[in-house]
Amino acid sequence: MNYERMKIYSWNMLFHNAEPDRAFEFIAKSDFDIFCLQEVPQAFLDRLLALPCYHAYTIDVERLHGSEFVPIYLVILSKYPISNETLISFPDYWPNLPVRTSIFVHLMRPFHFTRIRNRSGLSVDIALPSGITHLFNLHLILAHPELRLREFEKMMSNRNASRAAIICGDFNILEARSITILNWLLGGTLHDVLFHKRERTLIEKRFVAYELRNPLRGSVTHPLSRSQLDHILVSHSFSIKFASVLPDRVGSDHHPIFVETA
């Protein structure tokens, strides 16, 4: 079955976005059918819920801020009705991470690295005119490749294989040799540093196994990491008309990404 034309956006807007008013204007004025957002702060969530579209949301993560944990959110905005909202919880890895990770996170607190807890992904059904499509919004952990792969597989275990799928989100896959030292600092092995392309090769094989296309493969969506952190994956039943990394980051460290199906 071929599915109708759709405009799909995904964006990690950054929980301390430097330009929240312009970020809201960008989202509100985008001609989207589906818009998936990660790292949405509470005050911004309230503004998004007032937009004239269907929506679903859940906690992306709780971040330690001072002495309190503060929630930030995953949000799905849709032109089409949403049903069967499912929260998919991820384990708390913090107690099992090595001492070097605790030290690194403490030293990096001025750069917004903090202890985190209560992480999750979001799964919904979208009622398109051509049928129900299974949509995921996820934000894989910034730790090391083994944990990210576990989380991706957990999300896919909740997939309805009889339906077309769209998977959006920040996968945190590090590809540039200059940045994969984070894999070791955040609990991985030296192999995760030295073989800097291995994680991308492995995850692309998993996309193929799940019959998903990655139309932005090879693109850089996060300038500092020089990697494709952000993804919009679609089933083969969708034809790709256009895919793009938008040049304006609108106050975030991530570029918004866009895929149009035909």
C-alpha positions as CSV (number, residue, x, y, z in Angstrom):
1,M,0.0,0.0,0.0
2,N,1.2,3.5,-0.8
3,Y,0.6,6.2,1.7
4,E,-0.4,9.8,1.1
5,R,1.8,12.8,1.0
6,M,2.9,13.9,4.4
7,K,5.3,16.5,5.9
8,I,7.1,15.1,8.9
9,Y,9.4,17.1,11.2
10,S,11.5,16.0,14.1
11,W,13.6,18.3,16.4
12,N,15.4,18.2,19.7
13,M,14.6,21.8,20.7
14,L,17.0,21.8,23.7
15,F,15.4,22.1,27.1
16,H,17.2,25.5,27.7
17,N,16.5,26.7,24.2
18,A,18.0,30.2,23.7
19,E,15.1,31.6,21.6
20,P,11.9,30.0,22.9
21,D,9.5,32.6,21.3
22,R,11.1,32.1,17.9
23,A,11.1,28.4,18.4
24,F,7.4,28.4,19.1
25,E,6.8,30.6,16.1
26,F,8.8,28.2,13.9
27,I,6.7,25.2,15.1
28,A,3.4,27.0,14.9
29,K,4.0,28.3,11.4
30,S,5.4,25.0,10.0
31,D,3.1,23.3,7.5
32,F,3.4,19.9,9.2
33,D,1.3,16.8,9.2
34,I,3.4,15.3,12.1
35,F,5.9,17.2,14.3
36,C,7.9,15.2,16.9
37,L,9.8,17.2,19.6
38,Q,12.3,16.1,22.2
39,E,13.6,18.0,25.3
40,V,10.5,20.2,25.6
41,P,10.4,22.2,28.9
42,Q,7.2,22.4,30.9
43,A,6.4,26.1,30.1
44,F,6.9,25.4,26.4
45,L,4.7,22.2,26.6
46,D,1.8,24.4,27.8
47,R,2.1,26.6,24.7
48,L,2.3,23.6,22.3
49,L,-0.9,22.1,23.8
50,A,-2.8,25.2,22.8
51,L,-2.0,24.7,19.1
52,P,-5.0,23.7,16.9
53,C,-3.9,20.1,16.3
54,Y,-3.9,16.6,17.9
55,H,-1.2,16.0,20.5
56,A,0.4,13.4,22.7
57,Y,3.2,13.8,25.2
58,T,5.1,12.0,28.0
59,I,8.2,12.7,30.1
60,D,11.4,12.5,28.0
61,V,13.6,12.6,31.1
62,E,13.9,14.2,34.5
63,R,17.1,16.2,34.9
64,L,18.7,17.1,38.2
65,H,18.5,20.9,38.6
66,G,19.9,22.1,41.9
67,S,18.4,19.7,44.5
68,E,15.3,18.8,42.4
69,F,14.6,16.7,39.4
70,V,12.8,18.7,36.7
71,P,10.8,17.0,33.9
72,I,11.2,17.7,30.2
73,Y,8.9,16.1,27.6
74,L,8.5,14.3,24.3
75,V,5.7,15.8,22.3
76,I,3.9,14.6,19.2
77,L,1.8,17.1,17.2
78,S,-0.4,15.7,14.4
79,K,-2.9,16.9,11.8
80,Y,-4.6,13.5,12.2
81,P,-6.3,11.9,15.2
82,I,-4.0,10.1,17.7
83,S,-4.9,7.0,19.7
84,N,-3.3,4.2,21.7
85,E,-0.7,6.4,23.4
86,T,1.9,4.1,25.1
87,L,4.7,5.2,27.3
88,I,7.8,2.9,27.0
89,S,10.0,3.2,30.1
90,F,13.8,2.8,29.9
91,P,15.9,1.5,32.8
92,D,17.9,3.8,35.2
93,Y,21.5,3.0,34.2
94,W,23.1,5.5,36.6
95,P,23.8,3.0,39.5
96,N,25.7,0.7,37.1
97,L,27.9,3.3,35.4
98,P,31.6,3.6,36.3
99,V,33.1,6.2,38.6
100,R,34.6,8.0,35.7
101,T,31.1,8.8,34.4
102,S,30.0,10.3,37.7
103,I,33.2,12.5,37.8
104,F,32.7,13.6,34.2
105,V,29.1,14.5,34.6
106,H,29.9,16.5,37.8
107,L,32.7,18.4,36.0
108,M,30.4,19.1,33.0
109,R,27.5,20.5,35.0
110,P,28.2,24.1,33.7
111,F,27.5,22.7,30.2
112,H,24.2,21.2,31.4
113,F,25.4,17.6,31.9
114,T,23.4,16.3,35.0
115,R,22.2,13.1,36.6
116,I,19.0,11.9,34.9
117,R,16.2,9.6,35.7
118,N,12.7,8.5,34.6
119,R,13.4,8.3,30.9
120,S,10.9,7.0,28.4
121,G,9.8,6.9,24.8
122,L,6.3,7.4,23.3
123,S,4.3,5.3,20.9
124,V,1.0,6.3,19.3
125,D,-1.3,5.3,16.4
126,I,-2.0,8.0,13.8
127,A,-5.3,7.7,11.8
128,L,-4.2,8.7,8.3
129,P,-6.8,8.6,5.5
130,S,-5.0,5.5,4.1
131,G,-5.0,3.6,7.4
132,I,-3.4,3.5,10.8
133,T,0.3,4.3,11.1
134,H,2.4,3.4,14.1
135,L,4.5,6.4,15.2
136,F,7.3,6.5,17.7
137,N,9.0,9.5,19.3
138,L,12.2,8.7,21.2
139,H,15.4,10.2,22.7
140,L,18.0,7.5,23.1
141,I,20.5,7.9,26.0
142,L,23.7,9.9,25.6
143,A,25.8,7.1,27.2
144,H,27.4,4.5,25.0
145,P,26.4,2.3,22.0
146,E,25.3,-0.8,23.8
147,L,22.7,1.1,25.9
148,R,21.4,3.0,22.9
149,L,20.9,-0.2,20.9
150,R,19.1,-1.8,23.8
151,E,16.7,1.1,24.0
152,F,16.1,1.1,20.2
153,E,15.3,-2.6,20.3
154,K,13.0,-2.1,23.3
155,M,11.0,0.5,21.3
156,M,10.9,-1.8,18.2
157,S,9.6,-4.7,20.4
158,N,6.5,-2.5,20.9
159,R,6.0,-2.0,17.2
160,N,2.8,-3.4,15.5
161,A,4.5,-5.2,12.6
162,S,1.2,-5.3,10.6
163,R,1.2,-1.4,10.3
164,A,3.4,1.1,8.5
165,A,5.8,2.8,10.9
166,I,7.4,6.2,11.4
167,I,10.2,6.5,14.0
168,C,11.3,10.0,14.9
169,G,13.8,11.3,17.4
170,D,17.3,12.0,18.7
171,F,19.2,8.7,18.6
172,N,22.5,10.2,20.0
173,I,24.6,8.1,17.6
174,L,28.1,9.5,17.6
175,E,30.0,9.1,14.3
176,A,33.0,11.5,14.2
177,R,36.3,10.4,15.6
178,S,36.6,13.7,17.5
179,I,33.5,13.1,19.6
180,T,33.4,9.3,20.3
181,I,35.6,9.8,23.4
182,L,32.2,10.5,25.0
183,N,31.3,6.8,24.6
184,W,34.1,5.9,27.0
185,L,33.6,8.7,29.4
186,L,29.9,7.8,29.7
187,G,30.5,4.1,30.4
188,G,31.5,2.4,27.2
189,T,34.7,0.7,26.2
190,L,37.8,1.9,24.3
191,H,36.6,-0.1,21.3
192,D,33.6,2.3,21.2
193,V,36.1,5.1,20.8
194,L,38.5,3.6,18.4
195,F,35.9,2.0,16.0
196,H,34.0,5.3,15.6
197,K,31.9,4.1,12.6
198,R,30.9,0.8,14.2
199,E,27.7,2.1,15.9
200,R,26.4,3.7,12.7
201,T,27.1,0.5,10.7
202,L,25.3,-1.6,13.3
203,I,22.2,0.6,13.6
204,E,21.8,0.9,9.9
205,K,21.7,-2.9,9.7
206,R,18.9,-2.9,12.3
207,F,17.0,-0.3,10.2
208,V,17.2,-2.7,7.3
209,A,16.1,-5.6,9.4
210,Y,13.0,-3.7,10.4
211,E,12.4,-2.6,6.8
212,L,12.9,1.1,7.6
213,R,14.5,3.8,5.5
214,N,16.8,6.5,6.8
215,P,16.5,9.2,4.1
216,L,18.9,11.6,5.9
217,R,21.8,9.0,6.2
218,G,25.1,10.8,6.0
219,S,23.7,14.2,7.0
220,V,25.0,16.2,10.0
221,T,22.2,17.3,12.3
222,H,24.3,18.4,15.3
223,P,27.3,20.6,14.4
224,L,29.4,19.9,17.5
225,S,29.2,16.1,17.2
226,R,29.4,16.2,13.4
227,S,27.0,13.3,13.4
228,Q,23.4,12.4,12.4
229,L,21.9,12.4,15.8
230,D,18.4,13.1,14.6
231,H,16.3,10.7,12.6
232,I,13.0,10.3,10.7
233,L,12.7,6.6,9.7
234,V,9.8,5.4,7.6
235,S,8.5,2.1,6.4
236,H,9.1,1.1,2.7
237,S,5.4,1.7,2.1
238,F,6.2,5.4,2.2
239,S,7.8,7.0,-0.9
240,I,10.3,9.7,-0.1
241,K,9.8,12.9,-2.1
242,F,12.2,15.1,-0.2
243,A,14.4,15.1,3.0
244,S,16.3,18.0,4.5
245,V,18.3,19.2,7.5
246,L,16.9,22.7,8.1
247,P,19.8,25.3,8.3
248,D,18.3,27.4,11.2
249,R,18.7,25.7,14.6
250,V,16.3,28.2,16.2
251,G,18.0,28.4,19.6
252,S,18.9,24.7,19.8
253,D,22.2,22.8,19.4
254,H,20.3,20.5,17.0
255,H,19.0,21.3,13.5
256,P,15.3,20.5,12.8
257,I,14.9,17.8,10.2
258,F,12.2,17.3,7.6
259,V,10.9,14.5,5.4
260,E,8.2,14.7,2.9
261,T,6.5,11.6,1.6
262,A,4.7,11.2,-1.7
